[in-house]
């Protein structure tokens, strides 16, 4: 299953990718071993040349070739020209350098200086190309590697199949976007994540649900089911009492208070 949980990747494609990775790792390991052997050989030659120099012995042809090779490498010449740095390889490399004319050497140096800049520019253009496509179709990787896309292309007329394959391999960003649009419209394939609400939307909906579920705090007794407001004043409280309770309450009052209550109640 691809990353978008919609498309599937053929197992053979995964095997091919694994074998390609293993082959690349094997080549890299082989190159590393050769480099290590070459460095050991170079160090051994340097030690021998230094020993002869310390002993006052005139440099041998191997010593002269080593010095020439190191000067050439310091000037930017590709070390591969000297092979494994054995005396024979050094001599052959130095002879190759002598055989080259000055303009040819200069051209090689310029090429070595310009190559990284050209590579950087190429990478920048490739990044811009990829960003334009991923901005419109972030599920591009899952689609391109899927068995569904291969099956859909194979179901098209012959002239369309070759055109689609060409767009996939070397089309412009606009052409690739148009191609994926066409595929999605024809098959109804969309990202599985597209149907899911965004994280911010989920949080907003949850907040609204919590607010709606909060109970309303009653402002007064009348807000409670079956409740009624209490008396606002002492006179009102007495007026709401029954006859027995009223008589008991008035026993604690002075004659003037009783008369005032009765005058207000009439």
Secondary structure, 3 states (H helix, E strand, C coil): CCCCCCCCECHHHHHHHHHHHHHHHHHHHHHHHHHHHHHHHHHHHHHHHHHHHHCCCCCCHHHHHHHHHHHHHHCCCCHHHHCCCCHHHHHHHHHHHHHCCHHHHHHHHHHHHHHHHHHHHHHHHHHHHHHHHHHHCCCHHHHHCEHHHHHHHHCCCHHHHHHHHHHHHHCCHHHHHHHHHHHHHHHCCCCHHHHCCCHHHHHHHHHHHHHHHCCCCCCCHHHCCCCCCCCCCHHHHHHCCCHHHHHHHHCCCCHHHHHHHHHHHC
